[in-house]
Amino acid sequence: MVDQAWPSALPAAARQGLDDLLIAVVLGGVGWRRLGRGEGRAWLRLGLGSALLLGVPATLAGVALGGGSEVTVAALFGLAPVAVVVLVAGLEAGAGEGSGARGLLMPALSGLAGILLVLPVETPGSWREAGFAGVALIGVLMAAAASVWMYRLLRDFSVDEAAAVCGAANAAYFLVVFAASGSGGAGWSWSAVGVEAVRAVGFDLPQVVLLVWLMRVVTPVRFAARFLVIPLFTVAEGFALMRPQVSLRVAGGAALVVFGAWRLLTARLRDGEPGLMLR
């Protein structure tokens, strides 16, 4: 939830924790009346779900980037739509209900195949690199499962209330990570805190509110399509700026990603909303 294009003197975990704390304070002030009527257990579940969706996967991805390939980590997130489709279909089957989510497994796999073609992914060259890729994979699967759980949890909260709880939970998580890292007071100053306040309110807060709103109104399968759309736009931006020659592999991969994302976003599912039965 941090705007990486705006550098900061603070350590990454401290920066993210402070940003999330400021978001929680601002949104908590807006919806304090509803927060006062909230149920403690529901807050804890929502906070845990948001940390599993955002904070923990971000930390695992950072660990993986520290010793593995950035391209490999980016490509692994293309697995998220596949994991979401499999999880939703499995839970619906266990509940004796179905929305047709299983039929979207092929588009999800198509999108993953396209990501692998578009990005210059290489097989890990050592057990060490494979281990870091495994760390990233755990984060991807965690984010996928948490997105399904959050869809159900968010239906009991307003957008501002949910965003405040999510901000508070991720702030607590990142500040604990920062304290455990032993970075001490490196980079801390009133000017750095002021920069983070502007960043949090001007950039991160609208993003968090939009994210929470989307998770409330968009089903998990459709929400997972973002893992295909974002890499595609990133690659398209790179091609637009550098203007390299487009190979058949890249063109075919882009077509597969577009097809997979389009099918996930536009599929008409029976019962309308997969995931409502998830408790």
C-alpha contacts under 8 A as a table, 3 or more apart, distances in Angstrom:
res1	aa1	res2	aa2	distance
1	M	16	Q	7.15
1	M	20	D	7.93
1	M	204	D	5.81
1	M	207	Q	7.31
1	M	208	V	7.15
2	V	15	R	7.99
2	V	16	Q	6.25
2	V	19	D	7.50
2	V	200	A	7.89
2	V	204	D	6.21
3	D	6	W	5.86
3	D	199	R	7.52
3	D	203	F	6.95
3	D	204	D	7.05
4	Q	7	P	6.42
8	S	11	P	7.88
8	S	15	R	7.61
8	S	192	A	7.06
8	S	195	V	7.81
8	S	196	E	7.85
9	A	187	G	5.01
9	A	188	W	7.46
9	A	192	A	6.57
10	L	14	A	6.35
10	L	15	R	5.66
10	L	186	A	6.86
10	L	187	G	4.69
10	L	188	W	6.14
10	L	192	A	7.01
11	P	14	A	5.34
11	P	15	R	6.02
11	P	178	F	7.82
11	P	183	S	7.51
11	P	186	A	7.30
11	P	187	G	7.02
12	A	15	R	5.09
12	A	16	Q	6.19
13	A	16	Q	5.25
13	A	17	G	5.98
13	A	174	F	5.23
13	A	175	L	6.53
13	A	177	V	6.45
13	A	178	F	5.14
14	A	17	G	5.04
14	A	18	L	5.98
14	A	174	F	6.59
14	A	175	L	5.87
14	A	178	F	5.56
15	R	18	L	5.25
15	R	19	D	6.12
15	R	196	E	7.07
16	Q	19	D	5.09
16	Q	20	D	6.12
16	Q	171	A	7.10
16	Q	174	F	6.46
17	G	20	D	5.22
17	G	21	L	6.07
17	G	170	N	6.73
17	G	171	A	4.10
17	G	172	A	6.79
17	G	173	Y	7.31
17	G	174	F	4.68
17	G	175	L	5.14
18	L	21	L	4.99
18	L	22	L	6.19
18	L	171	A	6.46
18	L	175	L	7.66
18	L	196	E	7.21
19	D	22	L	5.27
19	D	23	I	6.28
19	D	171	A	7.45
19	D	196	E	6.21
19	D	197	A	6.89
19	D	199	R	7.42
19	D	200	A	4.88
19	D	204	D	7.39
20	D	23	I	4.99
20	D	24	A	6.15
20	D	167	G	4.62
20	D	168	A	6.39
20	D	170	N	6.30
20	D	171	A	4.82
20	D	200	A	7.28
21	L	24	A	5.06
21	L	25	V	6.22
21	L	167	G	6.07
21	L	168	A	5.67
21	L	170	N	7.99
21	L	171	A	5.04
21	L	172	A	7.84
22	L	25	V	5.07
22	L	26	V	6.17
22	L	167	G	8.00
22	L	197	A	6.80
22	L	200	A	6.49
22	L	201	V	7.52
23	I	26	V	5.26
23	I	27	L	6.04
23	I	164	A	6.65
23	I	167	G	5.83
23	I	168	A	7.83
23	I	200	A	6.35
23	I	201	V	6.75
23	I	204	D	7.69
23	I	205	L	5.77
24	A	27	L	5.33
24	A	28	G	5.53
24	A	163	A	7.23
24	A	164	A	4.25
24	A	165	V	6.61
24	A	166	C	7.53
24	A	167	G	4.74
24	A	168	A	5.13
25	V	28	G	5.04
25	V	29	G	6.06
25	V	164	A	7.21
26	V	29	G	5.26
26	V	30	V	6.53
26	V	164	A	7.80
27	L	30	V	4.97
27	L	31	G	6.26
27	L	160	D	5.89
27	L	161	E	7.05
27	L	163	A	7.02
27	L	164	A	5.11
28	G	31	G	5.24
28	G	32	W	5.26
28	G	35	L	7.32
28	G	160	D	7.61
28	G	161	E	6.80
28	G	164	A	5.32
28	G	165	V	7.93
29	G	32	W	5.24
30	V	160	D	7.40
31	G	34	R	5.58
31	G	35	L	6.23
31	G	160	D	6.29
31	G	161	E	5.81
32	W	35	L	4.86
32	W	36	G	6.00
32	W	161	E	7.96
33	R	36	G	5.21
33	R	37	R	6.83
34	R	37	R	5.23
34	R	38	G	6.39
34	R	161	E	7.05
35	L	38	G	5.00
35	L	161	E	6.40
38	G	42	A	7.58
38	G	43	W	7.31
39	E	42	A	5.36
39	E	43	W	6.35
40	G	43	W	5.13
40	G	44	L	6.27
41	R	44	L	5.05
41	R	45	R	6.21
42	A	45	R	5.16
42	A	46	L	6.13
42	A	153	L	7.86
43	W	46	L	5.12
43	W	47	G	5.92
43	W	165	V	6.70
44	L	47	G	5.02
44	L	48	L	6.00
45	R	48	L	5.16
45	R	49	G	6.05
45	R	153	L	7.61
46	L	49	G	5.05
46	L	50	S	6.11
46	L	150	M	7.01
46	L	153	L	6.26
46	L	154	L	7.41
46	L	162	A	7.62
46	L	165	V	7.16
46	L	166	C	6.99
47	G	50	S	5.20
47	G	51	A	6.24
47	G	165	V	5.98
47	G	166	C	5.40
47	G	168	A	7.57
47	G	169	A	4.88
47	G	170	N	7.55
48	L	51	A	5.19
48	L	52	L	6.22
48	L	169	A	7.02
49	G	52	L	5.13
49	G	53	L	6.09
49	G	146	A	5.67
49	G	147	S	7.92
49	G	149	W	6.91
49	G	150	M	6.01
50	S	53	L	4.91
50	S	54	L	5.92
50	S	55	G	7.39
50	S	146	A	7.37
50	S	150	M	7.23
50	S	166	C	5.51
50	S	169	A	7.13
50	S	170	N	7.10
51	A	54	L	5.28
51	A	55	G	4.68
51	A	56	V	5.96
51	A	166	C	7.45
51	A	169	A	6.33
51	A	170	N	5.42
51	A	173	Y	7.12
52	L	55	G	6.18
52	L	56	V	5.37
52	L	57	P	6.73
52	L	142	M	6.35
52	L	143	A	6.24
52	L	146	A	5.93
53	L	56	V	7.02
53	L	57	P	6.62
53	L	142	M	6.78
53	L	143	A	4.42
53	L	144	A	7.49
53	L	146	A	5.12
53	L	147	S	6.27
54	L	57	P	5.83
54	L	58	A	6.07
54	L	143	A	7.04
54	L	170	N	7.53
55	G	58	A	5.26
55	G	59	T	6.34
55	G	170	N	5.78
55	G	173	Y	6.90
55	G	174	F	7.01
56	V	59	T	5.11
56	V	60	L	6.21
56	V	139	G	6.97
57	P	60	L	5.01
57	P	61	A	5.96
57	P	136	A	7.62
57	P	138	I	7.81
57	P	139	G	4.17
57	P	140	V	6.62
57	P	142	M	6.87
57	P	143	A	6.34
58	A	61	A	5.09
58	A	62	G	6.15
58	A	139	G	7.45
59	T	62	G	5.03
59	T	63	V	6.27
60	L	63	V	5.03
60	L	64	A	6.17
60	L	135	V	6.03
60	L	136	A	5.75
60	L	138	I	7.74
60	L	139	G	5.74
61	A	64	A	4.99
61	A	65	L	6.10
61	A	73	V	7.06
61	A	135	V	7.30
61	A	136	A	5.10
61	A	139	G	6.71
62	G	65	L	5.08
62	G	66	G	6.26
63	V	66	G	5.13
63	V	67	G	7.03
63	V	132	F	7.29
63	V	135	V	7.53
63	V	136	A	7.89
64	A	67	G	5.65
64	A	68	G	5.44
64	A	69	S	7.76
64	A	73	V	7.12
64	A	132	F	4.61
64	A	133	A	6.17
64	A	135	V	6.04
64	A	136	A	5.61
65	L	68	G	5.14
65	L	69	S	6.24
65	L	70	E	5.69
65	L	73	V	7.10
65	L	132	F	7.67
67	G	128	R	7.79
67	G	129	E	6.59
67	G	132	F	6.22
68	G	72	T	7.62
68	G	73	V	7.69
68	G	129	E	5.13
68	G	130	A	7.84
68	G	132	F	5.55
68	G	133	A	6.53
69	S	72	T	5.17
69	S	73	V	6.36
69	S	129	E	7.60
69	S	133	A	7.94
70	E	73	V	5.18
70	E	74	A	6.21
71	V	74	A	5.11
71	V	75	A	6.11
71	V	119	L	6.78
71	V	120	P	6.93
71	V	121	V	6.06
72	T	75	A	5.06
72	T	76	L	6.16
72	T	121	V	5.69
72	T	122	E	7.20
72	T	133	A	7.08
73	V	76	L	5.20
73	V	77	F	6.85
73	V	133	A	6.54
73	V	136	A	6.11
73	V	137	L	7.94
74	A	77	F	5.61
74	A	78	G	7.48
74	A	231	P	7.70
75	A	78	G	5.45
75	A	79	L	7.78
75	A	112	L	7.97
75	A	115	I	6.20
75	A	116	L	6.35
75	A	119	L	7.03
75	A	121	V	7.27
76	L	79	L	5.58
76	L	80	A	7.81
76	L	136	A	7.25
76	L	137	L	6.31
76	L	140	V	7.10
77	F	80	A	5.48
77	F	137	L	7.70
77	F	140	V	5.72
77	F	227	F	6.29
78	G	81	P	6.66
78	G	82	V	7.85
78	G	111	G	7.18
78	G	112	L	5.04
78	G	115	I	6.50
78	G	227	F	5.75
78	G	228	L	6.12
79	L	82	V	5.33
79	L	83	A	6.28
79	L	112	L	6.12
79	L	140	V	7.25
79	L	141	L	7.94
80	A	83	A	5.07
80	A	84	V	6.11
80	A	140	V	5.96
80	A	141	L	6.44
80	A	143	A	7.59
80	A	144	A	5.42
80	A	224	A	6.65
80	A	227	F	6.83
81	P	84	V	5.06
81	P	85	V	6.13
81	P	108	A	5.64
81	P	144	A	7.38
81	P	221	V	6.78
81	P	224	A	4.97
81	P	225	A	6.30
81	P	227	F	7.00
82	V	85	V	5.28
82	V	86	V	6.21
82	V	105	L	6.30
82	V	108	A	5.14
82	V	109	L	6.21
82	V	112	L	7.85
83	A	86	V	5.21
83	A	87	L	6.03
83	A	141	L	6.63
83	A	144	A	6.21
83	A	145	A	7.64
84	V	87	L	5.12
84	V	88	V	6.00
84	V	144	A	5.43
84	V	145	A	6.63
84	V	148	V	7.08
84	V	220	P	6.93
84	V	221	V	6.18
84	V	224	A	6.97
85	V	88	V	5.30
85	V	89	A	5.98
85	V	101	A	6.16
85	V	102	R	6.49
85	V	104	L	6.78
85	V	105	L	6.08
85	V	108	A	7.61
85	V	221	V	6.03
86	V	89	A	5.25
86	V	90	G	5.98
86	V	102	R	6.86
86	V	105	L	7.11
87	L	90	G	5.11
87	L	91	L	6.10
87	L	145	A	7.26
88	V	91	L	5.24
88	V	92	E	6.05
88	V	101	A	6.89
88	V	148	V	7.28
88	V	220	P	7.99
88	V	221	V	7.87
88	V	274	P	7.03
88	V	275	G	6.45
89	A	92	E	5.18
89	A	93	A	6.11
89	A	98	G	7.19
89	A	100	G	7.64
89	A	101	A	5.45
89	A	102	R	5.22
90	G	93	A	5.11
90	G	94	G	6.18
91	L	94	G	5.02
91	L	95	A	6.24
91	L	278	L	7.06
92	E	95	A	5.06
92	E	96	G	6.23
92	E	97	E	5.08
92	E	98	G	5.30
92	E	99	S	7.70
92	E	274	P	7.72
92	E	275	G	7.50
92	E	277	M	7.25
92	E	278	L	7.72
93	A	96	G	5.02
93	A	97	E	5.73
93	A	98	G	6.23
94	G	97	E	7.57
95	A	277	M	7.45
98	G	101	A	7.31
98	G	270	R	7.17
98	G	271	D	7.59
98	G	274	P	7.58
99	S	269	L	5.15
99	S	270	R	4.22
99	S	271	D	5.47
99	S	272	G	6.94
99	S	273	E	7.30
99	S	274	P	5.76
100	G	103	G	5.57
100	G	104	L	7.53
100	G	269	L	5.51
100	G	270	R	5.95
101	A	104	L	5.45
101	A	105	L	7.47
101	A	221	V	7.69
101	A	269	L	6.82
101	A	274	P	7.22
102	R	105	L	5.64
103	G	106	M	6.91
104	L	107	P	5.42
104	L	108	A	6.31
104	L	263	R	7.47
104	L	264	L	6.72
104	L	267	A	8.00
105	L	108	A	5.11
105	L	109	L	6.16
106	M	109	L	5.06
106	M	110	S	6.01
107	P	110	S	4.81
107	P	111	G	6.19
107	P	259	F	7.00
107	P	260	G	4.29
107	P	261	A	7.44
107	P	263	R	6.24
107	P	264	L	6.91
108	A	111	G	5.14
108	A	112	L	6.35
108	A	260	G	5.56
108	A	261	A	7.58
108	A	264	L	7.31
109	L	112	L	4.98
109	L	113	A	6.12
109	L	260	G	7.56
110	S	113	A	5.12
110	S	114	G	6.17
110	S	256	L	5.57
110	S	257	V	6.63
110	S	259	F	7.46
110	S	260	G	5.51
111	G	114	G	5.00
111	G	115	I	6.27
111	G	228	L	6.38
111	G	256	L	5.54
111	G	257	V	4.15
111	G	258	V	7.26
111	G	259	F	7.10
111	G	260	G	4.54
111	G	261	A	6.62
112	L	115	I	5.10
112	L	116	L	6.36
112	L	228	L	7.63
112	L	257	V	7.15
113	A	116	L	5.14
113	A	117	L	6.33
113	A	253	G	7.01
113	A	256	L	7.10
113	A	257	V	7.67
114	G	117	L	5.06
114	G	118	V	6.06
114	G	252	G	7.23
114	G	253	G	3.81
114	G	254	A	5.88
114	G	255	A	7.18
114	G	256	L	4.80
114	G	257	V	4.87
115	I	118	V	5.12
115	I	119	L	5.97
115	I	228	L	7.39
115	I	231	P	7.62
115	I	232	L	7.84
115	I	253	G	6.38
115	I	254	A	7.49
115	I	257	V	6.46
116	L	119	L	5.54
116	L	120	P	7.32
116	L	121	V	6.33
116	L	253	G	7.43
117	L	120	P	7.13
117	L	121	V	7.86
117	L	249	R	6.10
117	L	250	V	6.03
117	L	252	G	7.63
117	L	253	G	4.87
117	L	254	A	7.93
118	V	235	V	7.80
118	V	249	R	7.03
118	V	250	V	4.72
118	V	251	A	7.69
118	V	253	G	5.15
118	V	254	A	6.32
119	L	250	V	7.98
124	P	127	W	7.43
124	P	129	E	5.38
124	P	130	A	5.37
124	P	133	A	7.99
125	G	129	E	6.51
125	G	130	A	7.62
126	S	129	E	5.31
126	S	130	A	6.29
127	W	130	A	4.91
127	W	131	G	6.04
128	R	131	G	5.07
128	R	132	F	6.48
129	E	132	F	5.18
129	E	133	A	6.23
130	A	133	A	4.99
130	A	134	G	6.17
131	G	134	G	4.95
131	G	135	V	6.40
132	F	135	V	5.01
132	F	136	A	6.48
133	A	136	A	5.11
133	A	137	L	6.19
134	G	137	L	4.89
134	G	138	I	6.29
135	V	138	I	5.25
135	V	139	G	6.60
136	A	139	G	5.10
136	A	140	V	6.31
137	L	140	V	4.98
137	L	141	L	6.24
138	I	141	L	5.29
138	I	142	M	6.06
139	G	142	M	5.03
139	G	143	A	6.10
140	V	143	A	5.21
140	V	144	A	6.23
141	L	144	A	5.05
141	L	145	A	6.22
142	M	145	A	5.28
142	M	146	A	6.03
143	A	146	A	5.07
143	A	147	S	6.09
144	A	147	S	5.31
144	A	148	V	6.78
144	A	224	A	7.67
145	A	148	V	5.41
145	A	149	W	6.50
146	A	149	W	5.00
146	A	150	M	5.91
147	S	150	M	5.07
147	S	151	Y	6.26
147	S	215	M	7.70
147	S	220	P	6.30
148	V	151	Y	5.38
148	V	152	R	7.09
148	V	220	P	5.44
148	V	275	G	6.81
149	W	152	R	5.55
149	W	153	L	6.40
149	W	278	L	7.36
149	W	279	R	7.82
150	M	153	L	4.88
150	M	154	L	5.81
150	M	215	M	7.28
151	Y	154	L	5.60
151	Y	155	R	6.96
151	Y	215	M	5.75
151	Y	216	R	5.88
151	Y	219	T	7.01
151	Y	220	P	6.62
151	Y	275	G	7.14
151	Y	276	L	7.95
152	R	155	R	5.83
152	R	275	G	6.81
152	R	276	L	6.23
152	R	278	L	6.46
152	R	279	R	6.83
153	L	156	D	6.17
153	L	157	F	7.73
154	L	157	F	5.36
154	L	158	S	7.69
154	L	162	A	6.84
154	L	212	V	7.92
154	L	215	M	7.48
154	L	216	R	5.76
155	R	158	S	7.78
155	R	216	R	6.23
157	F	161	E	6.22
157	F	162	A	5.63
158	S	161	E	5.28
158	S	162	A	5.99
159	V	162	A	5.22
159	V	163	A	6.02
159	V	209	V	6.76
159	V	212	V	6.30
159	V	213	W	5.92
160	D	163	A	5.10
160	D	164	A	6.11
160	D	209	V	6.95
161	E	164	A	5.20
161	E	165	V	6.37
162	A	165	V	5.17
162	A	166	C	6.08
162	A	212	V	7.09
163	A	166	C	5.02
163	A	167	G	6.00
163	A	208	V	6.43
163	A	209	V	5.95
163	A	212	V	6.23
164	A	167	G	5.09
164	A	168	A	6.17
165	V	168	A	5.11
165	V	169	A	6.12
166	C	169	A	5.19
166	C	170	N	6.16
167	G	170	N	5.34
167	G	171	A	5.92
168	A	171	A	5.04
168	A	172	A	6.19
169	A	172	A	5.25
169	A	173	Y	6.27
170	N	173	Y	4.90
170	N	174	F	6.03
171	A	174	F	5.32
171	A	175	L	5.99
172	A	175	L	5.30
172	A	176	V	6.15
173	Y	176	V	5.27
173	Y	177	V	6.30
174	F	177	V	4.91
174	F	178	F	6.06
175	L	178	F	4.89
175	L	179	A	6.09
176	V	179	A	5.05
176	V	180	A	6.10
177	V	180	A	5.10
177	V	181	S	6.16
178	F	181	S	5.12
178	F	182	G	6.96
178	F	183	S	6.89
179	A	182	G	5.75
179	A	183	S	7.20
179	A	184	G	7.43
183	S	186	A	6.24
185	G	188	W	5.58
187	G	192	A	7.44
188	W	192	A	6.27
188	W	193	V	7.25
189	S	192	A	5.15
189	S	193	V	6.29
190	W	193	V	5.06
190	W	194	G	6.09
191	S	194	G	4.97
191	S	195	V	6.23
192	A	195	V	5.11
192	A	196	E	6.31
193	V	196	E	5.04
193	V	197	A	6.19
194	G	197	A	5.01
194	G	198	V	6.40
195	V	198	V	5.26
195	V	199	R	6.14
196	E	199	R	4.89
196	E	200	A	5.85
197	A	200	A	5.14
197	A	201	V	6.19
198	V	201	V	5.42
198	V	202	G	5.66
198	V	203	F	7.79
199	R	202	G	5.29
199	R	203	F	5.29
199	R	204	D	6.49
200	A	203	F	5.68
200	A	204	D	4.76
200	A	205	L	5.79
201	V	204	D	6.20
201	V	205	L	5.20
201	V	206	P	7.60
202	G	205	L	6.57
202	G	206	P	7.20
203	F	206	P	6.10
203	F	207	Q	6.68
204	D	207	Q	5.07
204	D	208	V	6.12
205	L	208	V	5.16
205	L	209	V	6.22
206	P	209	V	5.16
206	P	210	L	6.06
207	Q	210	L	5.13
207	Q	211	L	6.03
208	V	211	L	5.00
208	V	212	V	6.13
209	V	212	V	5.24
209	V	213	W	6.08
210	L	213	W	5.08
210	L	214	L	6.07
211	L	214	L	5.19
211	L	215	M	6.22
212	V	215	M	5.12
212	V	216	R	6.31
213	W	216	R	5.17
213	W	217	V	6.39
214	L	217	V	5.30
214	L	218	V	5.46
214	L	223	F	7.49
215	M	218	V	5.49
215	M	219	T	7.10
215	M	220	P	7.41
215	M	223	F	6.94
216	R	219	T	7.75
218	V	222	R	6.30
218	V	223	F	5.92
219	T	222	R	5.45
219	T	223	F	6.02
219	T	273	E	6.19
219	T	274	P	6.45
219	T	275	G	7.07
220	P	223	F	4.93
220	P	224	A	6.05
220	P	274	P	7.53
220	P	275	G	7.13
221	V	224	A	5.20
221	V	225	A	6.92
221	V	264	L	6.51
221	V	265	L	7.92
221	V	274	P	7.96
222	R	225	A	5.41
222	R	226	R	7.97
222	R	264	L	5.40
222	R	265	L	4.95
223	F	226	R	6.15
223	F	265	L	8.00
224	A	227	F	5.88
224	A	228	L	7.86
225	A	228	L	5.39
225	A	229	V	6.37
225	A	261	A	5.30
225	A	264	L	6.17
225	A	265	L	6.70
226	R	229	V	4.90
226	R	230	I	5.79
226	R	261	A	7.83
227	F	230	I	5.85
227	F	231	P	6.90
228	L	231	P	5.90
228	L	232	L	6.41
228	L	257	V	6.27
228	L	258	V	7.97
228	L	260	G	7.81
228	L	261	A	6.11
229	V	232	L	5.16
229	V	233	F	6.25
229	V	257	V	7.60
229	V	258	V	7.65
229	V	261	A	6.59
230	I	233	F	5.25
230	I	234	T	6.22
231	P	234	T	4.94
231	P	235	V	6.14
232	L	235	V	5.22
232	L	236	A	6.08
232	L	254	A	7.02
232	L	257	V	7.28
233	F	236	A	4.92
233	F	237	E	6.02
234	T	237	E	5.15
234	T	238	G	6.34
235	V	238	G	5.05
235	V	239	F	6.25
236	A	239	F	5.10
236	A	240	A	6.08
237	E	240	A	5.02
237	E	241	L	6.24
238	G	241	L	5.26
238	G	242	M	5.97
238	G	243	R	7.73
239	F	242	M	5.25
239	F	243	R	4.92
239	F	244	P	6.16
240	A	243	R	5.42
246	V	250	V	6.42
246	V	251	A	6.66
247	S	250	V	5.33
247	S	251	A	6.25
248	L	251	A	5.10
248	L	252	G	5.95
249	R	252	G	5.22
249	R	253	G	6.02
250	V	253	G	5.02
250	V	254	A	6.04
251	A	254	A	5.16
251	A	255	A	6.25
252	G	255	A	5.09
252	G	256	L	6.33
253	G	256	L	5.10
253	G	257	V	6.26
254	A	257	V	5.09
254	A	258	V	6.13
255	A	258	V	5.13
255	A	259	F	6.11
256	L	259	F	5.08
256	L	260	G	6.07
257	V	260	G	5.14
257	V	261	A	6.05
258	V	261	A	5.26
258	V	262	W	5.92
259	F	262	W	5.15
259	F	263	R	6.12
260	G	263	R	5.29
260	G	264	L	6.24
261	A	264	L	5.19
261	A	265	L	6.10
262	W	265	L	5.18
262	W	266	T	5.99
263	R	266	T	5.33
263	R	267	A	5.48
264	L	267	A	5.75
268	R	272	G	7.17
269	L	272	G	5.27
269	L	273	E	7.20
269	L	274	P	7.58
270	R	273	E	7.76
271	D	274	P	7.20
273	E	276	L	6.23
274	P	277	M	7.47
275	G	278	L	5.24
276	L	279	R	7.97
